[in-house]
Amino acid sequence: MNTLIVGIGECGRNIVLQLYDQLNSLRYRYLMKNFDFFVTDSEDTLRLIGDIERKGIPKVVINPEKVNEKIKPLNVFMLSPTSSYAGLGGAWMLSSKMAQEFLQKENEFNNKYIESINFCTKFVECFNIFNSAGGGTGSGAGPIFLEYLKMKSTEENSRKLYTTSIVLPFNNESGGWREVNASVNIARYSKLSDGILVADNQRLKNSMKLDIKGTQEAVNKLLSNVWMWMNACSNMHLNVSPKRWEGADFKRSFKLGAYSTPIVPCYREEPKDKLKRINMKWIVLRTIKENCAAECLPQTSKRILVIISIPENMSYTSLDSDLADYISEELFRGKRSAIDVIFIRGKVISISVTVLLVAPIIPRLAELENNFKVYLEDSKLFERDMIGQFLKNS
């Protein structure tokens, strides 16, 4: 499943760097060829280059002229030649305008990146945008880029998968305007994507008892692992059963109506020796109950997709139907439910379980909607937090 990944803003770029770094390791490098990476921000690229160096990624990857078949390019660019080191501070309307100008006005500054994006749309099956829903650059520019990708690949978009992976802000982070930004970001994506993968900083901070930096790193790793194993479902070099999943298969599972579906990803790793003491069914159920990226009610999910990766030399026999029946009984009390289970055998040293909960009830989304209504009804609050924010950054 050839996948085009775009990371926008500080949050988006950090997730892409985590995914790139992970795939660049000897352990997973065979999956790297299925991805194309683009990273952009309203900040100067010097800060991003510093992030790349701290990850231990060679700087040559950001120079398209020097990469070769052994080095996957990491396309890094600014949204505007006048971008600053300071960023936008939450003013998503500004980044939305910057993205429109970047994609519409071809010039020496942006032409080579637009050409690369356009080329990828001809053969890519899946498109995903990473961004912080409550920030400025990513929440503003993300929907513009996804809309552009859909337009460029419109000839066969009935079979192509269009998604976004967003990270919700911490509670009361920098004022209520971040939650309003998140509501607007979700609303804009809802008309463009097949599914919105939702991770919540606050949920992971509370459940894992981490500080802010530790939480952000945990979110980056969770989403990176989820996307790595989603992509691996179609890899011809892996033993995938009962069948390989392409972009069109994920699209059928995610798309439930006219608007995009919220999806809660879950991820857990266990040492392979764990199966000597407990069974796989227990691990999957614990993944759903303990390792969700956002607080939700799993039993309200419209569909559930389970992806299990195990070492290729591991002696384990189980039917996907047995596991699906177990989940159905535990979560839905045996009621009829749509559950798909995919087993992947490959060169891994541990057991990895990825679960995608499609359209469950997510209380945080209801909170964001209610907060948005409060802002619309309180003109003084709206003027202080929202309008003041944009005036400060205009």
C-alpha positions in Angstrom: 0.0 0.0 0.0 2.0 3.0 -1.3 1.4 5.8 1.2 2.0 9.5 1.0 2.6 11.0 4.4 2.5 14.8 5.1 3.5 16.1 8.5 2.5 19.7 9.1 3.5 22.0 12.0 5.6 21.0 15.0 3.4 18.0 16.0 3.1 16.7 12.5 6.7 16.9 11.7 7.7 15.1 14.9 5.4 12.2 14.1 6.9 11.9 10.6 10.4 12.1 11.9 9.6 9.3 14.4 8.1 7.1 11.6 11.0 7.8 9.3 13.6 7.0 12.0 11.8 3.8 12.9 11.5 2.6 9.3 15.1 3.5 8.7 16.3 1.0 11.2 17.5 -2.4 10.0 14.6 -4.0 11.7 11.9 -2.3 9.5 13.8 -0.9 6.5 12.0 -3.3 4.2 8.8 -1.3 4.8 10.4 2.1 4.0 9.9 1.8 0.2 6.1 1.9 0.6 6.2 5.5 2.0 6.8 9.0 0.6 7.5 11.7 3.2 6.7 15.4 3.1 7.2 17.7 6.0 6.3 21.4 6.1 6.0 24.2 8.7 5.5 27.9 9.0 8.8 28.0 10.9 12.2 28.3 9.4 13.6 24.9 8.4 16.7 25.3 10.6 14.8 24.2 13.6 13.5 21.1 11.7 17.0 20.3 10.5 18.1 20.4 14.2 15.3 17.9 15.0 16.6 15.6 12.2 20.1 15.7 13.6 19.0 14.9 17.1 17.2 11.8 15.8 20.5 10.7 14.2 19.0 10.9 10.7 21.7 11.9 8.1 21.0 15.4 6.7 21.5 14.0 3.2 17.9 12.7 3.2 16.5 16.3 2.9 18.6 16.9 -0.3 16.7 15.3 -3.2 19.7 15.7 -5.5 21.9 13.5 -3.3 19.6 10.7 -2.3 19.7 7.4 -4.1 17.9 4.0 -4.1 19.3 3.2 -0.7 18.2 6.5 0.9 14.6 7.5 1.1 14.1 11.3 0.6 12.5 13.3 3.3 11.0 16.3 1.5 11.3 19.3 3.8 10.0 22.8 2.9 8.6 26.0 4.4 5.0 27.0 3.6 6.2 30.4 2.7 9.6 32.0 1.9 8.9 34.5 4.6 8.3 31.9 7.3 9.8 32.8 10.6 11.4 30.9 13.5 8.5 31.8 15.8 5.7 29.9 14.1 2.0 31.1 14.1 1.0 30.7 17.7 -2.4 29.1 16.9 -3.5 31.4 14.1 -4.7 28.6 11.8 -6.4 31.0 9.3 -2.9 32.4 8.4 -1.5 28.9 7.7 -4.5 28.0 5.7 -3.9 31.0 3.4 -0.2 30.2 3.2 -1.0 26.6 2.1 -3.4 27.9 -0.6 -0.7 30.3 -1.9 2.0 27.6 -1.8 -0.1 25.1 -3.9 -1.6 27.6 -6.3 1.4 29.9 -7.1 4.1 27.8 -8.7 7.5 29.5 -8.5 11.2 28.7 -7.9 10.6 28.4 -4.2 8.0 25.7 -4.2 7.8 24.2 -7.7 10.1 21.1 -7.1 8.0 20.1 -4.1 4.7 20.5 -5.9 6.0 18.4 -8.8 7.1 15.7 -6.3 3.7 15.7 -4.7 1.9 15.6 -8.0 4.1 12.7 -9.2 3.3 10.7 -6.1 -0.5 11.1 -6.5 -0.3 9.0 -9.7 0.6 5.8 -7.9 -0.1 6.3 -4.2 -3.1 4.4 -2.7 -3.2 6.1 0.6 -2.8 9.7 1.7 -2.4 10.7 5.4 -1.9 14.1 7.1 -0.4 14.3 10.6 -1.0 17.5 12.6 -2.0 18.8 16.0 -5.7 19.6 15.9 -5.3 22.5 18.4 -2.3 24.2 16.9 -2.0 26.8 14.2 0.1 25.7 11.3 -1.1 22.1 11.0 -4.8 22.6 11.8 -4.9 25.4 9.2 -2.8 24.0 6.4 -3.7 20.3 6.8 -7.2 20.4 5.2 -5.8 22.5 2.3 -3.2 19.8 1.5 -5.7 17.0 1.8 -8.1 18.7 -0.5 -5.3 19.3 -3.0 -4.3 15.6 -2.9 -7.9 14.5 -3.5 -8.2 16.9 -6.5 -4.9 15.6 -8.0 -5.8 12.0 -7.6 -9.5 12.3 -8.4 -9.5 9.9 -11.4 -9.3 6.9 -9.1 -10.2 8.3 -5.7 -13.1 5.9 -5.3 -10.5 3.2 -4.3 -7.9 5.4 -2.7 -7.8 6.0 1.1 -7.7 9.6 2.4 -7.1 10.0 6.1 -5.8 12.3 8.7 -4.2 11.6 12.1 -4.7 14.3 14.6 -3.6 14.9 18.1 -6.0 16.7 20.5 -4.6 19.3 22.9 -4.0 18.9 26.6 -6.9 20.2 28.8 -6.7 24.0 29.2 -3.5 24.1 27.1 -2.6 27.8 26.4 -6.3 28.8 26.8 -9.6 27.6 25.4 -8.7 28.7 21.9 -6.8 25.5 21.3 -10.0 23.4 21.8 -11.9 25.7 19.4 -9.1 25.2 16.9 -9.4 21.4 17.3 -13.2 21.6 16.7 -12.7 23.6 13.5 -9.9 21.3 12.3 -12.1 18.2 12.8 -15.1 19.9 11.0 -12.9 20.8 8.0 -11.5 17.3 7.7 -14.9 15.7 8.1 -15.8 16.6 4.5 -12.5 15.5 3.0 -11.3 12.3 4.6 -12.5 8.7 4.9 -11.4 8.5 8.5 -9.9 10.7 11.2 -7.5 8.8 13.5 -7.7 10.5 16.9 -5.0 10.6 19.6 -5.6 12.6 22.8 -2.6 14.1 24.7 -4.6 14.3 27.9 -5.7 10.7 27.8 -2.2 9.4 27.4 -0.8 11.8 30.0 -3.3 10.5 32.5 -3.1 6.8 31.7 0.7 6.6 31.4 1.4 9.1 34.1 3.9 11.1 32.0 5.0 14.7 31.8 4.1 16.8 28.8 7.3 15.9 26.8 7.0 12.2 27.6 3.4 12.2 26.5 4.2 13.8 23.2 6.9 11.2 22.6 4.5 8.4 23.5 1.9 9.8 21.0 4.5 10.0 18.2 5.5 6.4 18.8 2.0 5.1 19.0 0.9 6.7 15.7 4.1 5.7 14.0 3.6 2.1 15.0 -0.1 2.1 13.9 0.8 3.5 10.5 3.7 1.1 10.0 1.6 -2.0 10.7 -1.4 -0.7 8.7 1.0 -0.4 5.7 2.5 -3.8 6.4 -0.9 -5.4 5.8 -0.3 -5.2 2.0 3.4 -6.1 2.0 4.2 -8.9 -0.5 7.3 -9.9 1.5 5.3 -10.7 4.6 3.1 -13.7 5.4 -0.3 -12.0 5.8 -3.5 -13.9 6.6 -6.3 -14.4 5.9 -5.6 -11.9 3.1 -3.6 -8.7 2.3 -5.3 -5.4 2.9 -5.0 -2.6 0.4 -6.1 1.0 0.6 -9.5 0.1 -0.7 -10.0 -2.4 2.1 -9.3 0.2 4.8 -11.5 2.6 2.9 -14.5 0.2 3.1 -13.9 -0.3 6.8 -13.6 3.4 7.6 -16.2 5.0 5.4 -19.6 4.7 7.0 -21.4 7.8 5.6 -21.1 11.1 3.9 -18.7 12.4 6.5 -15.5 11.1 7.8 -15.4 8.6 10.7 -13.5 9.1 13.9 -11.2 6.2 14.6 -9.4 5.4 17.8 -6.1 3.6 17.3 -4.7 1.3 20.0 -1.2 -0.2 20.2 0.6 -2.6 22.4 3.9 -4.6 22.3 4.6 -7.7 24.3 7.7 -10.0 24.4 7.0 -13.2 22.5 7.6 -15.3 25.6 4.5 -13.7 27.1 2.4 -16.3 25.2 3.8 -19.0 27.4 1.9 -17.5 30.3 -1.2 -15.8 28.7 -3.0 -16.2 25.4 -3.3 -13.9 22.4 -7.0 -13.1 23.2 -6.0 -11.6 26.5 -3.3 -9.4 24.9 -5.8 -8.1 22.3 -8.5 -7.4 24.9 -5.9 -5.6 27.1 -4.8 -3.5 24.1 -8.4 -2.3 23.5 -9.0 -1.6 27.2 -5.7 -0.1 28.2 -3.8 1.2 25.2 -6.3 3.4 23.3 -4.9 6.7 22.0 -8.1 8.4 23.1 -10.7 7.8 25.8 -13.6 6.0 24.2 -16.3 3.3 24.6 -15.0 0.4 22.5 -18.3 -1.5 22.8 -20.0 1.3 20.8 -17.6 0.8 17.8 -19.3 0.2 14.4 -16.3 -1.9 13.3 -13.1 -3.2 14.8 -9.9 -4.0 12.9 -7.1 -6.0 14.7 -3.6 -6.3 13.2 -1.3 -8.8 15.0 2.4 -9.0 14.1 4.4 -12.0 15.3 7.9 -13.4 14.6 8.0 -15.6 11.5 9.6 -18.5 13.3 7.1 -18.4 16.2 5.0 -21.5 16.6 1.5 -20.1 17.1 -1.7 -21.4 15.6 -5.0 -19.5 15.9 -7.9 -18.8 13.6 -8.8 -15.2 13.0 -12.5 -16.2 13.4 -11.8 -17.5 17.0 -10.3 -14.2 18.0 -13.1 -12.2 16.4 -15.7 -14.3 18.2 -13.9 -13.7 21.5 -13.8 -9.9 21.0 -17.5 -10.0 20.0 -18.4 -11.9 23.2 -16.3 -9.7 25.5 -17.3 -6.3 24.1 -20.6 -6.9 22.4 -22.0 -9.8 24.5 -22.1 -12.0 21.5 -24.2 -9.6 19.4 -23.4 -9.5 15.7 -20.5 -7.2 15.1 -18.0 -6.4 12.2 -14.6 -7.5 13.4 -11.7 -8.2 11.1 -8.4 -9.8 12.3 -5.2 -9.8 10.3 -2.1 -11.9 11.2 1.3 -10.8 10.0 4.4 -12.9 10.3 7.7 -11.2 9.7 11.2 -10.4 10.9 10.2 -9.0 14.3 11.3 -9.9 17.8 8.1 -9.2 19.7 4.4 -9.4 19.5 2.7 -6.2 18.2 -1.0 -5.6 18.4 -2.7 -2.7 16.5 -6.4 -2.2 17.0 -8.5 0.4 15.1 -11.9 1.2 16.7 -14.1 2.7 14.0 -16.7 5.2 15.1 -16.8 4.6 18.9 -18.3 7.2 21.2 -15.4 9.5 22.2 -16.4 11.8 25.1 -13.6 14.3 24.4 -15.1 15.1 21.0 -18.4 15.9 22.7 -16.5 18.2 25.1 -14.9 20.0 22.3 -18.2 20.6 20.6 -19.8 22.0 23.8 -16.8 24.3 24.3 -17.1 25.5 20.8 -20.8 26.4 21.4 -19.8 28.3 24.6 -17.4 30.4 22.6 -20.0 31.2 19.9 -22.5 32.2 22.6 -20.1 34.4 24.7 -18.9 37.3 22.5 -16.4 38.6 25.1 -14.8 35.2 25.6 -14.6 34.8 21.8 -13.1 38.2 21.3 -10.5 37.8 24.1 -9.2 34.3 23.1 -10.0 33.9 19.4 -9.9 37.3 17.7 -7.1 38.5 20.0 -5.1 35.4 19.0 -5.3 36.3 15.3 -4.7 40.0 15.7 -1.6 39.2 17.7 -0.2 37.1 14.9 -1.4 39.1 11.9 
